[in-house]
Amino acid sequence: MVNTTLCYIEKDGCYLMLHRVKKEHDENRDKWIGVGGKFEDRESPEECCLREAFEETGLRLVRPRYCGIVTFVSDRWPTEYMHLFHAGQFTGELLPDCREGTLEWVPVARLGELNAWEGDRIFLELMRRRVPFFSLKLVYEGDRLESAVLDGERLR
């Protein structure tokens, strides 16, 4: 099992999205996601979120909102517990280059056009609606979403 964070940084109606195109053996290869990564020893979810966001973007987040936990189950990858955050405030300047891929401010209204995991659309909508802290389980076979369970109730 792997613990990770993922943060969606918002500015002027856009999310800072990361197009994962730089690593060869990346489960997110060619997908658009938020910024984040794996926990280091002794880190809390908040500490991991702040560190990963700074390392990947150069931005220092101000009190990101902890939105929920997403459990990813896959027939290809180990189970992942992703701690999901949203940040509307930050300081600093965006790095000119990211080791993970290409960073781009994308209007929230255009997120559905991006090549993203199908389940991401579920939690992005929950975040947009500011649903209180939630637990979402997403089960994939390859790139296909097989099931989604929100707070113990099956969505599909």
C-alpha positions as CSV (number, residue, x, y, z in Angstrom):
1,M,0.0,0.0,0.0
2,V,1.2,3.5,-0.8
3,N,0.2,6.8,0.9
4,T,0.2,9.9,-1.3
5,T,-1.2,13.4,-1.5
6,L,-2.8,15.2,-4.4
7,C,-3.5,18.9,-4.3
8,Y,-5.5,21.0,-6.7
9,I,-4.2,24.6,-6.6
10,E,-6.8,27.2,-7.7
11,K,-6.3,30.7,-9.1
12,D,-8.7,32.9,-11.1
13,G,-11.1,30.0,-11.9
14,C,-8.2,27.7,-13.0
15,Y,-6.6,24.7,-11.5
16,L,-2.8,24.2,-11.8
17,M,-2.7,20.9,-13.6
18,L,0.3,18.6,-14.2
19,H,0.5,16.8,-17.5
20,R,2.6,13.7,-16.6
21,V,4.8,13.2,-19.6
22,K,8.4,13.0,-18.3
23,K,8.7,9.6,-16.5
24,E,8.7,6.4,-18.6
25,H,7.3,4.0,-16.0
26,D,4.6,6.3,-14.5
27,E,1.1,5.0,-13.7
28,N,-0.1,8.5,-14.5
29,R,1.8,8.7,-17.8
30,D,0.0,11.1,-20.3
31,K,-2.7,11.9,-17.7
32,W,-3.5,15.4,-16.3
33,I,-3.6,15.4,-12.5
34,G,-3.0,17.8,-9.6
35,V,0.4,18.0,-7.8
36,G,1.5,15.7,-5.1
37,G,3.4,12.6,-4.3
38,K,4.4,9.9,-1.8
39,F,4.7,10.4,1.9
40,E,8.2,10.5,3.5
41,D,8.8,8.9,6.8
42,R,7.1,10.6,9.7
43,E,5.1,13.1,7.5
44,S,1.5,13.9,8.1
45,P,-0.8,14.3,5.1
46,E,-0.6,18.1,5.5
47,E,3.2,18.1,5.6
48,C,3.5,15.9,2.6
49,C,1.0,18.1,0.6
50,L,3.0,21.3,1.4
51,R,6.4,19.7,0.6
52,E,5.3,18.1,-2.6
53,A,3.5,21.2,-3.9
54,F,6.6,23.3,-3.2
55,E,9.0,20.8,-4.8
56,E,6.8,20.4,-8.0
57,T,5.7,24.0,-8.4
58,G,7.8,26.4,-6.3
59,L,4.5,27.6,-4.6
60,R,4.1,27.7,-0.8
61,L,0.5,26.8,0.0
62,V,-1.5,28.7,2.6
63,R,-3.7,26.4,4.7
64,P,-4.8,23.9,2.1
65,R,-8.2,22.3,2.7
66,Y,-8.1,18.5,3.4
67,C,-11.0,17.3,1.3
68,G,-10.9,13.5,1.7
69,I,-9.2,10.2,1.1
70,V,-9.4,8.4,-2.2
71,T,-8.6,4.6,-2.2
72,F,-7.3,3.5,-5.6
73,V,-7.5,-0.2,-6.3
74,S,-5.9,-1.4,-9.6
75,D,-5.1,-4.6,-11.3
76,R,-1.8,-3.1,-12.3
77,W,-0.5,-1.1,-9.3
78,P,-0.4,-1.4,-5.5
79,T,-3.4,0.0,-3.6
80,E,-3.0,3.7,-3.0
81,Y,-4.4,5.9,-0.3
82,M,-4.5,9.4,-1.8
83,H,-5.1,12.3,0.6
84,L,-6.8,14.9,-1.4
85,F,-6.3,18.7,-0.9
86,H,-7.5,22.0,-2.4
87,A,-5.6,25.2,-2.1
88,G,-6.9,28.6,-2.9
89,Q,-4.1,30.7,-1.5
90,F,-0.3,30.5,-2.0
91,T,2.8,32.6,-2.2
92,G,5.8,32.4,-4.5
93,E,6.4,32.1,-8.2
94,L,5.7,29.1,-10.4
95,L,8.8,27.1,-11.3
96,P,9.7,27.3,-15.0
97,D,10.1,23.5,-15.1
98,C,8.8,20.5,-13.2
99,R,10.5,17.1,-13.1
100,E,7.2,15.3,-13.3
101,G,5.8,16.9,-16.4
102,T,4.3,20.1,-17.7
103,L,2.4,22.5,-15.4
104,E,-0.5,24.5,-16.9
105,W,-3.3,26.7,-15.4
106,V,-6.5,25.1,-16.8
107,P,-9.9,26.7,-16.5
108,V,-12.1,24.6,-14.2
109,A,-14.8,24.5,-17.0
110,R,-12.2,22.8,-19.3
111,L,-11.1,20.0,-16.9
112,G,-13.5,17.5,-18.5
113,E,-11.6,17.9,-21.8
114,L,-8.3,16.7,-20.4
115,N,-7.0,13.1,-20.5
116,A,-7.6,12.2,-16.9
117,W,-8.6,9.2,-14.8
118,E,-12.3,8.7,-15.0
119,G,-12.6,8.6,-11.2
120,D,-10.8,12.0,-10.9
121,R,-14.0,13.6,-12.4
122,I,-15.9,12.3,-9.4
123,F,-13.6,13.7,-6.7
124,L,-13.1,17.0,-8.6
125,E,-16.9,17.5,-8.5
126,L,-17.0,16.6,-4.8
127,M,-14.3,19.2,-4.2
128,R,-16.1,21.8,-6.4
129,R,-19.3,21.3,-4.3
130,R,-17.2,21.5,-1.1
131,V,-18.7,18.2,0.1
132,P,-17.5,17.7,3.7
133,F,-14.6,15.3,4.2
134,F,-15.3,12.1,2.2
135,S,-13.9,8.7,1.5
136,L,-14.0,7.6,-2.1
137,K,-12.9,4.1,-3.4
138,L,-12.1,3.8,-7.1
139,V,-11.5,0.3,-8.6
140,Y,-9.8,0.1,-12.0
141,E,-9.1,-2.6,-14.5
142,G,-6.4,-1.1,-16.7
143,D,-7.6,2.5,-17.4
144,R,-11.2,1.6,-17.0
145,L,-13.1,2.5,-13.9
146,E,-15.0,-0.6,-12.7
147,S,-16.6,0.8,-9.6
148,A,-16.8,3.9,-7.4
149,V,-18.0,3.8,-3.8
150,L,-18.5,7.1,-1.9
151,D,-18.7,6.9,1.9
152,G,-19.6,3.2,1.7
153,E,-22.4,3.7,-0.9
154,R,-21.9,2.4,-4.5
155,L,-22.0,5.1,-7.1
156,R,-21.4,2.7,-10.0
